[in-house]
Amino acid sequence: MGDLLRVSLVQGDTRWHDPSGNREYYGELIAPLQGQTDVVILPETFTSGFSNDAIDQAEGVNGPTVDWLKEQARKLGAAVTGSVQVRTDHGVFNRMYFVTPDGGVKHYDKRHLFRYGREHERYAPGKDRIIVDFRGWKICPLVCYDLRFPVFSRNGYDASTQQSDYDLVIYTANWPAVRRYPWVQLAKARAIENLAYVASVNRVGTDGNNLEYSGDSAVYDFKGMPVVETTEYREEVVTAAISKSALNEFREMFPAMLDADAFDLR
């Protein structure tokens, strides 16, 4: 629970509709991070790629990927997060897991389904966002299209406790290269307006729908400045150390949250 949190971005080339192959592939990519990081972020739908057809392969709530995430978190000594398709009694969700080394599992179901890609026709929308407390940091995990909706990403502030909702917001994505400019600019904007760090993780390669991905994964600080950026169009794993004291000092110096409009998202 020190000042620094080490955040690793895993910009991989997800195999199309190959859950076991992807678990093996990403397991090999992240193995060198053992003892070297605190949070490992995998891309959206990292076991299949972003595909409506992959719904037929959706796992149950106790499927093999949850066990795999637990194993990876335990071996690495770090939290591991990323999204997969999960089938429940209420439909199939694009579910982002946040798994800790002690075996703890929390999840967030993607609220904003990508209408342009017809995701809303086959998947169920989530309702509530979550905040995870991990190693002295408050972390908000969100998924891809959520990035376009600043109200849902809004970082609240409790004047009675003088605490913001979160310190770090994570966006895990399959965001095609044709829209890479909005991906980068919106991630910076979310950092600036929320006085928080943003970790945005995207895949690379070409998927089964012939869509190309540029990656453009990054960690941005509370001023929208890059702490670390990946090489575009390249499989890469990078780690950034972010500072809680630097964040708190900036919030004290520039307390824009005190002037924010008061409203609740219902």
Backbone bond lengths (Angstrom), bond angles and torsions (degrees), N, CA, C in turn:
res aa  C-N    CA-C-N  psi(-1)  N-CA   C-N-CA  omega(-1)  CA-C   N-CA-C  phi
1 M - - - 1.459 - - 1.521 110.57 -
2 G 1.347 116.04 45.48 1.445 120.49 179.66 1.518 111.77 -84.01
3 D 1.310 115.13 -170.37 1.461 121.12 -178.38 1.519 112.03 -69.38
4 L 1.327 117.03 -35.57 1.455 121.11 -173.09 1.528 112.41 -97.25
5 L 1.315 115.17 142.45 1.462 121.93 171.76 1.525 106.86 -122.27
6 R 1.336 115.98 123.95 1.466 120.89 179.68 1.531 108.83 -90.83
7 V 1.326 114.70 122.44 1.462 121.60 -175.18 1.523 108.94 -118.12
8 S 1.329 117.37 123.86 1.466 122.32 -177.76 1.525 110.88 -108.61
9 L 1.327 115.69 128.12 1.454 123.00 179.50 1.526 108.62 -101.40
10 V 1.337 116.39 124.59 1.458 121.24 -177.32 1.526 108.16 -109.07
11 Q 1.315 115.70 97.89 1.461 122.91 -177.38 1.526 108.04 -95.91
12 G 1.337 115.40 88.57 1.456 120.31 -173.51 1.513 113.80 -107.39
13 D 1.328 114.97 168.96 1.467 123.47 177.64 1.531 106.98 -103.37
14 T 1.322 115.93 86.82 1.459 122.15 -174.12 1.528 111.91 -61.12
15 R 1.331 117.09 132.52 1.460 122.87 177.01 1.528 109.37 -73.50
16 W 1.324 117.46 143.30 1.457 122.62 -174.46 1.523 111.29 -78.97
17 H 1.325 116.92 118.55 1.469 122.91 174.62 1.530 112.56 55.57
18 D 1.328 116.13 44.14 1.463 120.15 -176.39 1.529 109.51 -136.86
19 P 1.328 118.25 73.32 1.461 120.73 -175.61 1.525 114.73 -55.46
20 S 1.334 117.50 -48.83 1.469 118.99 -178.43 1.523 111.00 -66.65
21 G 1.334 116.77 -39.34 1.460 120.23 177.52 1.513 111.90 -63.76
22 N 1.316 117.36 -37.89 1.461 120.69 179.08 1.518 111.88 -70.55
23 R 1.322 117.02 -37.73 1.470 118.10 176.77 1.520 110.31 -62.59
24 E 1.317 116.57 -40.38 1.467 119.74 177.61 1.528 110.81 -66.27
25 Y 1.332 115.80 -45.51 1.470 121.30 -178.63 1.527 111.38 -60.83
26 Y 1.335 117.10 -51.20 1.461 119.10 -177.83 1.528 111.45 -71.06
27 G 1.321 116.70 -30.27 1.456 118.74 175.26 1.520 112.15 -60.12
28 E 1.336 116.31 -40.43 1.461 120.51 178.30 1.531 111.30 -69.33
29 L 1.341 116.86 -36.81 1.464 119.90 -179.99 1.527 112.57 -64.50
30 I 1.327 116.38 -38.73 1.461 119.09 -173.37 1.526 113.86 -94.13
31 A 1.319 118.09 -9.43 1.471 120.82 -177.72 1.533 113.04 -54.51
32 P 1.352 119.88 -39.68 1.463 119.35 -179.83 1.530 114.29 -66.92
33 L 1.329 118.08 -8.57 1.458 121.32 -178.98 1.526 112.86 -82.35
34 Q 1.315 117.54 -1.93 1.461 120.61 -177.82 1.525 111.37 -53.43
35 G 1.328 116.54 120.91 1.453 121.94 178.95 1.515 114.68 73.89
36 Q 1.326 117.43 3.78 1.466 121.23 -174.10 1.524 113.17 -111.64
37 T 1.326 117.68 1.02 1.460 120.20 -174.13 1.514 110.48 -152.49
38 D 1.340 115.60 169.95 1.462 121.48 177.73 1.522 112.46 -113.60
39 V 1.343 117.15 -34.79 1.464 121.87 -179.05 1.523 108.92 -134.80
40 V 1.324 116.50 128.47 1.467 123.21 178.17 1.521 107.98 -112.64
41 I 1.342 116.44 124.40 1.463 120.37 -176.00 1.527 109.51 -113.92
42 L 1.330 115.77 120.02 1.451 123.59 177.07 1.534 110.00 -97.19
43 P 1.327 118.94 160.67 1.466 120.19 179.52 1.525 113.13 -67.85
44 E 1.306 115.51 167.37 1.459 122.99 173.01 1.532 109.38 -60.47
45 T 1.320 117.13 144.64 1.470 124.73 178.97 1.539 111.06 40.94
46 F 1.320 114.27 53.95 1.471 119.50 -172.34 1.526 113.05 -73.07
47 T 1.337 118.64 -9.22 1.464 118.77 177.02 1.522 113.11 -93.18
48 S 1.340 118.02 -7.89 1.464 119.47 -172.63 1.517 115.35 -142.69
49 G 1.336 117.93 -21.88 1.452 120.98 -164.43 1.525 109.03 85.05
50 F 1.343 116.10 163.90 1.462 120.39 -177.45 1.519 109.21 -81.51
51 S 1.330 115.78 102.69 1.458 120.78 -172.52 1.518 110.51 -147.12
52 N 1.332 116.81 129.36 1.460 119.99 173.06 1.524 111.14 -66.83
53 D 1.322 116.43 -31.16 1.461 120.30 -178.54 1.526 112.37 -70.46
54 A 1.338 116.57 -22.68 1.463 119.96 -179.52 1.519 112.24 -69.92
55 I 1.320 116.69 -5.41 1.462 120.12 179.35 1.530 111.20 -58.55
56 D 1.317 116.07 -29.02 1.465 119.83 -179.95 1.527 111.96 -67.90
57 Q 1.340 116.50 -19.93 1.465 121.21 179.21 1.521 112.39 -99.38
58 A 1.331 116.93 6.98 1.461 119.92 -176.97 1.524 111.14 -56.32
59 E 1.323 116.22 135.99 1.453 122.16 -179.08 1.516 110.87 -84.81
60 G 1.314 115.99 161.82 1.448 120.89 170.44 1.514 110.32 -76.70
61 V 1.306 116.15 175.37 1.467 119.79 -176.24 1.529 112.49 -66.06
62 N 1.319 117.06 -19.98 1.468 120.64 176.82 1.528 110.15 -115.31
63 G 1.329 115.36 39.12 1.457 121.10 -176.75 1.514 113.50 -73.38
64 P 1.331 117.11 177.22 1.458 121.86 -175.19 1.527 114.11 -64.93
65 T 1.329 118.10 -26.65 1.464 118.64 -177.67 1.524 111.61 -71.61
66 V 1.329 117.75 -32.86 1.465 119.80 175.72 1.523 109.96 -63.12
67 D 1.329 116.98 -44.01 1.462 120.16 176.85 1.521 110.93 -62.03
68 W 1.326 115.75 -40.76 1.466 120.15 178.80 1.525 111.36 -63.02
69 L 1.325 117.10 -43.18 1.466 120.87 178.66 1.528 110.89 -62.62
70 K 1.325 116.89 -40.30 1.460 120.12 177.45 1.524 110.91 -62.02
71 E 1.326 115.62 -43.13 1.466 119.88 -179.99 1.517 111.17 -63.53
72 Q 1.339 116.81 -44.09 1.461 120.49 -179.47 1.521 110.89 -64.75
73 A 1.317 117.62 -42.89 1.462 120.66 -179.86 1.527 110.98 -62.53
74 R 1.332 115.68 -41.17 1.460 119.76 179.48 1.526 111.02 -64.71
75 K 1.336 116.73 -46.14 1.465 120.60 -178.14 1.527 111.98 -66.65
76 L 1.313 116.87 -38.86 1.461 120.52 -176.16 1.529 112.78 -81.37
77 G 1.341 115.91 -21.44 1.458 118.86 -173.66 1.508 111.27 69.25
78 A 1.340 116.13 32.99 1.463 121.77 -175.23 1.523 109.38 -146.39
79 A 1.314 116.24 158.85 1.464 120.33 171.64 1.522 108.41 -73.72
80 V 1.334 116.31 144.72 1.463 121.92 177.39 1.524 107.49 -126.45
81 T 1.331 116.41 132.55 1.455 120.42 -177.52 1.520 111.08 -138.57
82 G 1.329 115.82 149.23 1.459 123.70 178.92 1.515 107.49 172.56
83 S 1.341 117.80 169.05 1.462 118.78 -176.03 1.524 112.58 -112.74
84 V 1.343 114.30 152.15 1.472 123.04 177.27 1.527 108.17 -142.82
85 Q 1.335 116.26 164.92 1.468 120.47 174.39 1.523 109.01 -82.75
86 V 1.332 115.55 128.10 1.465 120.59 -177.08 1.530 109.33 -129.30
87 R 1.322 115.52 128.09 1.463 121.16 179.78 1.530 110.08 -94.39
88 T 1.337 115.68 128.49 1.453 122.44 178.51 1.536 108.93 -128.37
89 D 1.322 116.29 179.51 1.465 120.72 176.71 1.528 111.81 -67.06
90 H 1.332 116.60 -14.54 1.467 121.49 -177.24 1.525 112.51 -108.11
91 G 1.315 117.04 12.71 1.451 120.87 178.99 1.517 111.73 119.09
92 V 1.337 115.08 -177.44 1.463 121.41 178.51 1.524 108.56 -98.25
93 F 1.311 115.82 128.94 1.461 121.91 -178.45 1.525 110.71 -112.93
94 N 1.322 115.66 149.12 1.462 122.16 166.94 1.528 104.31 -86.61
95 R 1.323 115.95 95.11 1.466 122.30 -167.23 1.527 111.50 -104.70
96 M 1.313 114.68 125.40 1.462 121.42 177.13 1.519 108.96 -97.15
97 Y 1.330 115.68 117.73 1.456 121.12 178.10 1.523 110.42 -93.13
98 F 1.318 115.15 146.59 1.460 122.10 171.22 1.518 105.74 -127.61
99 V 1.341 115.63 106.65 1.466 121.89 -171.87 1.529 109.22 -114.49
100 T 1.301 116.84 130.32 1.464 122.45 -175.81 1.527 111.29 -103.22
101 P 1.334 117.67 162.00 1.469 120.58 -175.31 1.521 114.62 -60.14
102 D 1.328 117.22 -24.01 1.459 120.07 179.85 1.525 112.71 -84.69
103 G 1.349 116.82 6.07 1.451 120.92 178.39 1.514 114.71 93.39
104 G 1.325 117.14 0.68 1.453 120.82 178.57 1.526 111.46 -67.79
105 V 1.329 116.59 138.65 1.466 121.74 -178.44 1.523 109.59 -129.55
106 K 1.317 116.18 123.65 1.455 121.68 171.05 1.523 107.67 -125.40
107 H 1.333 116.08 157.46 1.456 117.37 -179.40 1.525 111.91 -144.48
108 Y 1.322 113.62 153.90 1.461 122.46 174.29 1.527 107.23 -127.72
109 D 1.333 116.79 131.43 1.458 121.59 177.66 1.521 109.68 -97.25
110 K 1.323 116.20 126.12 1.459 122.47 -176.36 1.531 110.82 -51.03
111 R 1.307 115.81 121.99 1.465 120.49 -176.70 1.532 111.64 -82.97
112 H 1.322 116.55 -46.48 1.461 120.82 -175.43 1.530 109.19 -94.51
113 L 1.317 116.05 107.70 1.459 121.17 -178.59 1.519 109.43 -89.70
114 F 1.338 115.43 140.06 1.463 122.06 -168.87 1.529 110.75 -77.22
115 R 1.324 115.61 93.89 1.462 122.32 -176.06 1.533 111.64 -58.74
116 Y 1.336 116.64 -40.24 1.462 121.14 -178.79 1.536 110.92 -58.34
117 G 1.327 116.39 -32.84 1.461 121.66 177.91 1.519 112.89 -97.82
118 R 1.347 117.10 9.39 1.471 124.12 176.72 1.531 112.60 63.76
119 E 1.306 116.15 22.66 1.464 119.78 178.33 1.528 110.81 -61.52
120 H 1.331 116.18 -33.62 1.463 120.91 -176.49 1.529 113.06 -68.29
121 E 1.333 117.31 -15.89 1.455 120.56 -178.13 1.533 112.52 -81.14
122 R 1.327 116.61 -19.31 1.463 118.80 -173.66 1.532 113.79 -125.51
123 Y 1.309 116.10 -18.37 1.459 119.26 -178.40 1.524 110.54 -111.33
124 A 1.315 116.42 155.35 1.459 122.26 178.28 1.529 109.34 -92.25
125 P 1.339 117.71 140.88 1.463 119.76 179.26 1.517 111.87 -81.32
126 G 1.315 116.36 143.01 1.450 120.29 171.90 1.515 110.13 -75.67
127 K 1.318 117.26 174.69 1.461 121.33 -178.16 1.517 112.43 -118.74
128 D 1.312 116.86 -54.29 1.459 120.88 -169.60 1.524 111.41 -112.13
129 R 1.303 115.56 142.11 1.459 118.75 171.05 1.527 108.16 -84.56
130 I 1.313 116.11 164.55 1.461 120.76 -179.92 1.525 109.43 -125.86
131 I 1.307 115.58 158.90 1.458 122.55 171.50 1.529 107.17 -121.75
132 V 1.314 116.84 127.26 1.457 122.63 -179.46 1.523 109.00 -105.32
133 D 1.319 116.96 128.83 1.467 121.67 173.15 1.524 108.23 -92.74
134 F 1.329 115.72 118.78 1.465 119.23 -177.10 1.521 109.62 -146.24
135 R 1.306 115.40 120.41 1.458 123.92 177.10 1.527 112.53 50.61
136 G 1.342 114.22 43.43 1.455 119.90 175.83 1.510 114.94 82.18
137 W 1.345 117.15 6.15 1.460 121.99 179.52 1.519 109.81 -117.78
138 K 1.326 115.69 145.68 1.456 121.54 172.78 1.525 107.78 -101.56
139 I 1.335 114.77 120.70 1.461 121.63 -170.61 1.518 109.89 -121.35
140 C 1.345 115.85 134.18 1.460 121.90 179.38 1.527 108.97 -113.83
141 P 1.344 118.88 109.36 1.465 121.78 179.51 1.532 111.45 -89.58
142 L 1.345 116.50 125.78 1.462 122.52 178.73 1.524 109.48 -132.37
143 V 1.345 116.36 168.97 1.458 120.61 -171.70 1.538 111.62 -127.39
144 C 1.307 116.15 121.49 1.459 127.55 165.22 1.534 115.13 40.24
145 Y 1.334 117.77 -97.78 1.467 123.57 -174.26 1.523 112.27 -60.17
146 D 1.332 118.30 -22.11 1.465 121.82 174.81 1.528 111.09 -55.51
147 L 1.321 116.64 -27.50 1.463 121.54 -177.91 1.526 112.39 -58.41
148 R 1.327 117.17 -28.44 1.468 121.56 -177.26 1.530 113.24 -80.32
149 F 1.323 118.13 -1.72 1.456 120.83 -173.20 1.534 110.24 -121.34
150 P 1.330 116.43 90.31 1.467 120.36 -172.22 1.520 114.30 -65.45
151 V 1.336 118.35 -26.71 1.460 119.49 179.77 1.526 110.58 -65.82
152 F 1.334 116.53 -41.75 1.461 119.74 -179.74 1.528 111.00 -69.58
153 S 1.322 116.76 -30.96 1.464 121.22 179.28 1.528 112.35 -83.54
154 R 1.304 117.80 -5.41 1.467 122.07 -170.69 1.521 112.31 -57.29
155 N 1.310 114.63 132.80 1.458 122.05 -179.90 1.523 108.78 -90.24
156 G 1.325 117.15 105.18 1.454 120.59 179.92 1.521 111.74 -72.95
157 Y 1.325 114.70 166.69 1.471 120.60 179.53 1.518 109.02 -139.51
158 D 1.327 116.31 129.75 1.455 123.03 178.99 1.528 108.20 -101.83
159 A 1.332 116.57 107.07 1.460 120.23 -176.81 1.522 112.12 -65.33
160 S 1.335 117.09 -28.82 1.468 119.64 -178.16 1.526 112.27 -68.21
161 T 1.331 115.99 -34.11 1.469 120.34 178.96 1.522 112.34 -104.19
162 Q 1.327 115.61 -8.56 1.464 122.29 -176.71 1.529 111.44 56.53
163 Q 1.345 114.66 41.80 1.450 120.98 -178.37 1.528 110.79 -125.03
164 S 1.323 116.30 138.14 1.454 121.55 171.73 1.521 109.20 -84.10
165 D 1.332 116.18 160.66 1.461 119.70 179.86 1.524 111.48 -61.23
166 Y 1.329 116.69 -42.72 1.466 119.50 -176.33 1.524 111.14 -147.44
167 D 1.332 114.05 162.61 1.466 122.90 177.38 1.527 111.71 -106.60
168 L 1.319 115.58 -28.55 1.463 122.66 -177.33 1.515 108.73 -137.90
169 V 1.341 116.63 130.16 1.455 120.92 172.84 1.524 107.83 -114.22
170 I 1.326 116.12 133.70 1.461 122.54 -178.70 1.526 109.04 -109.09
171 Y 1.334 116.09 132.55 1.463 121.80 170.86 1.526 108.21 -118.29
172 T 1.327 116.02 113.16 1.461 120.58 174.95 1.517 107.60 -100.19
173 A 1.350 117.76 136.57 1.466 118.29 -166.62 1.518 113.94 -148.04
174 N 1.343 113.23 160.74 1.467 124.74 160.19 1.524 104.45 -123.66
175 W 1.303 117.52 84.35 1.475 123.71 -171.08 1.528 108.13 -110.61
176 P 1.350 118.35 107.31 1.467 121.00 -173.30 1.530 113.96 -59.72
177 A 1.317 114.67 151.77 1.458 121.47 -176.90 1.521 112.97 -60.86
178 V 1.327 117.52 -28.40 1.464 120.29 -179.68 1.531 111.17 -61.78
179 R 1.329 117.37 -22.49 1.463 121.38 178.19 1.521 111.42 -117.44
180 R 1.313 117.08 32.42 1.459 120.64 -175.89 1.531 112.75 -68.18
181 Y 1.339 118.29 -32.84 1.467 119.71 -179.25 1.527 111.24 -61.93
182 P 1.347 119.73 -49.74 1.465 118.88 175.87 1.528 113.12 -59.73
183 W 1.318 117.41 -36.98 1.471 121.21 179.11 1.522 110.84 -55.88
184 V 1.317 116.06 -47.78 1.472 120.27 -177.64 1.525 110.90 -71.23
185 Q 1.329 116.91 -46.52 1.459 120.02 -175.14 1.524 112.58 -68.11
186 L 1.325 117.06 -39.43 1.455 119.56 179.77 1.526 111.77 -67.58
187 A 1.330 117.35 -36.48 1.470 120.25 177.79 1.529 110.40 -62.99
188 K 1.324 116.53 -42.58 1.468 120.20 176.78 1.530 110.55 -62.63
189 A 1.332 116.03 -42.77 1.464 120.07 -178.92 1.520 111.67 -62.26
190 R 1.341 117.14 -41.80 1.458 119.80 179.86 1.533 110.47 -62.81
191 A 1.318 117.80 -35.41 1.461 120.87 177.92 1.524 110.79 -67.07
192 I 1.319 116.37 -47.08 1.467 120.78 -176.87 1.512 111.33 -63.94
193 E 1.334 117.64 -49.98 1.460 120.72 -173.02 1.517 112.76 -72.09
194 N 1.331 117.28 -24.43 1.461 121.07 -177.31 1.522 114.10 -101.53
195 L 1.331 117.05 1.95 1.463 120.92 -179.34 1.522 110.60 47.27
196 A 1.335 114.69 54.63 1.459 121.11 -176.34 1.521 109.50 -150.68
197 Y 1.322 115.73 162.62 1.460 120.48 171.22 1.520 109.32 -76.05
198 V 1.318 115.61 147.27 1.460 122.77 173.50 1.520 108.59 -123.21
199 A 1.331 116.36 130.64 1.465 122.00 170.74 1.521 107.03 -114.77
200 S 1.338 116.74 115.46 1.469 121.69 -177.65 1.520 108.58 -116.13
201 V 1.328 116.59 121.17 1.466 121.73 -174.26 1.525 109.71 -122.41
202 N 1.317 115.96 123.72 1.454 123.19 -178.24 1.527 109.16 -126.65
203 R 1.307 117.17 159.08 1.456 121.78 179.03 1.526 111.03 -88.42
204 V 1.316 116.43 173.03 1.461 123.53 172.14 1.525 108.74 -125.53
205 G 1.345 115.92 179.66 1.457 120.98 177.99 1.519 112.01 92.06
206 T 1.329 115.27 -170.43 1.466 123.03 179.01 1.518 108.33 -122.65
207 D 1.335 116.78 130.56 1.459 119.55 -175.20 1.522 112.38 -92.11
208 G 1.329 116.06 -176.42 1.454 121.55 -177.06 1.510 114.33 -68.79
209 N 1.329 117.36 -12.81 1.468 122.00 174.10 1.519 111.79 -95.85
210 N 1.334 116.02 10.52 1.462 123.49 179.86 1.525 112.54 65.44
211 L 1.320 116.44 28.00 1.458 121.19 174.95 1.527 109.06 -93.45
212 E 1.312 116.39 134.35 1.455 122.22 -179.46 1.523 109.73 -97.54
213 Y 1.333 115.15 144.44 1.461 121.59 -179.04 1.517 110.12 -124.05
214 S 1.334 115.38 134.85 1.467 120.30 -175.46 1.519 113.18 -98.45
215 G 1.330 117.35 -9.11 1.466 119.14 -176.84 1.517 110.58 83.19
216 D 1.333 116.20 -94.16 1.471 121.87 -177.65 1.526 110.87 54.20
217 S 1.319 115.90 38.57 1.463 120.79 176.61 1.524 109.33 -76.32
218 A 1.321 116.65 149.77 1.462 119.60 -176.58 1.519 110.92 -164.20
219 V 1.325 114.65 162.76 1.460 122.50 163.78 1.521 106.36 -115.25
220 Y 1.341 116.06 126.32 1.466 121.82 177.87 1.520 109.17 -112.39
221 D 1.341 115.56 144.97 1.456 118.50 177.36 1.524 110.25 -87.08
222 F 1.290 116.80 -176.31 1.463 125.07 -174.86 1.528 113.39 -66.93
223 K 1.333 118.07 -7.71 1.465 122.17 173.89 1.524 111.30 -106.44
224 G 1.327 116.37 6.45 1.451 121.06 -179.50 1.520 113.77 79.23
225 M 1.311 116.96 13.45 1.461 121.42 178.96 1.524 109.78 -90.42
226 P 1.333 117.52 139.93 1.467 119.45 -179.49 1.525 112.73 -69.90
227 V 1.323 115.44 130.23 1.462 121.48 170.69 1.525 108.33 -86.19
228 V 1.345 115.29 -40.20 1.459 121.79 174.05 1.525 107.60 -152.19
229 E 1.335 116.07 146.18 1.451 122.01 176.45 1.528 108.46 -133.91
230 T 1.320 116.32 146.21 1.457 120.22 177.32 1.524 110.45 -86.11
231 T 1.312 114.96 166.77 1.462 121.13 173.67 1.522 108.34 -79.66
232 E 1.307 117.37 130.32 1.461 120.68 -176.34 1.523 111.38 -65.54
233 Y 1.329 115.23 142.79 1.462 124.84 176.67 1.530 113.65 64.40
234 R 1.309 118.23 16.67 1.472 120.01 -177.11 1.523 111.06 -124.49
235 E 1.327 116.24 136.26 1.456 120.69 170.06 1.521 107.92 -60.78
236 E 1.324 116.44 127.51 1.456 118.76 -174.53 1.527 110.07 -162.20
237 V 1.331 115.32 146.96 1.461 122.06 173.48 1.527 107.17 -123.85
238 V 1.330 116.57 121.69 1.466 120.63 -179.46 1.523 108.83 -129.15
239 T 1.324 115.36 154.34 1.463 121.36 -178.73 1.517 109.84 -128.17
240 A 1.332 115.68 136.42 1.463 122.09 176.31 1.518 109.04 -123.66
241 A 1.320 116.92 143.65 1.459 122.29 173.56 1.524 107.82 -102.33
242 I 1.332 116.37 120.97 1.455 120.47 179.77 1.524 109.45 -109.04
243 S 1.329 116.02 149.53 1.460 122.00 -169.34 1.523 111.92 -110.94
244 K 1.312 116.43 124.29 1.463 121.64 177.06 1.526 110.91 -70.30
245 S 1.318 117.45 -39.49 1.459 119.66 -179.33 1.526 111.16 -65.99
246 A 1.328 117.37 -38.61 1.463 120.03 177.62 1.523 110.61 -63.65
247 L 1.329 116.55 -39.90 1.461 121.33 177.59 1.527 110.61 -63.37
248 N 1.319 117.55 -48.31 1.456 121.17 -178.24 1.524 112.09 -64.52
249 E 1.316 116.52 -38.57 1.470 120.51 178.77 1.521 111.10 -64.15
250 F 1.329 116.89 -39.45 1.458 119.55 179.55 1.528 110.51 -69.34
251 R 1.327 116.91 -40.59 1.465 119.54 178.40 1.527 111.30 -62.37
252 E 1.324 117.69 -36.78 1.463 121.16 178.15 1.520 111.22 -69.08
253 M 1.323 116.07 -39.04 1.459 120.53 -179.07 1.525 112.21 -73.77
254 F 1.341 116.49 -35.82 1.460 122.13 -174.64 1.536 108.81 -130.13
255 P 1.340 117.68 73.77 1.471 121.41 -171.54 1.527 113.16 -83.15
256 A 1.310 116.61 61.86 1.465 120.51 -178.21 1.522 111.82 -61.49
257 M 1.327 117.95 -25.36 1.460 120.76 -178.55 1.523 111.64 -63.08
258 L 1.329 117.74 -22.93 1.457 120.34 179.53 1.524 111.88 -72.99
259 D 1.327 117.09 -17.82 1.466 121.45 -178.81 1.522 112.44 -104.98
260 A 1.323 116.73 6.51 1.462 120.65 -176.86 1.522 110.84 -72.26
261 D 1.330 116.24 150.63 1.462 121.78 175.72 1.523 109.61 -66.79
262 A 1.304 115.58 137.77 1.475 120.80 -179.34 1.512 110.43 -88.45
263 F 1.325 116.37 116.45 1.465 121.03 173.36 1.520 108.20 -160.68
264 D 1.320 115.03 159.30 1.456 121.95 177.44 1.515 109.37 -116.51
265 L 1.318 117.07 142.77 1.453 121.93 174.50 1.520 108.85 -84.91
266 R 1.316 117.07 124.78 1.460 121.07 -179.26 1.521 110.76 -108.70
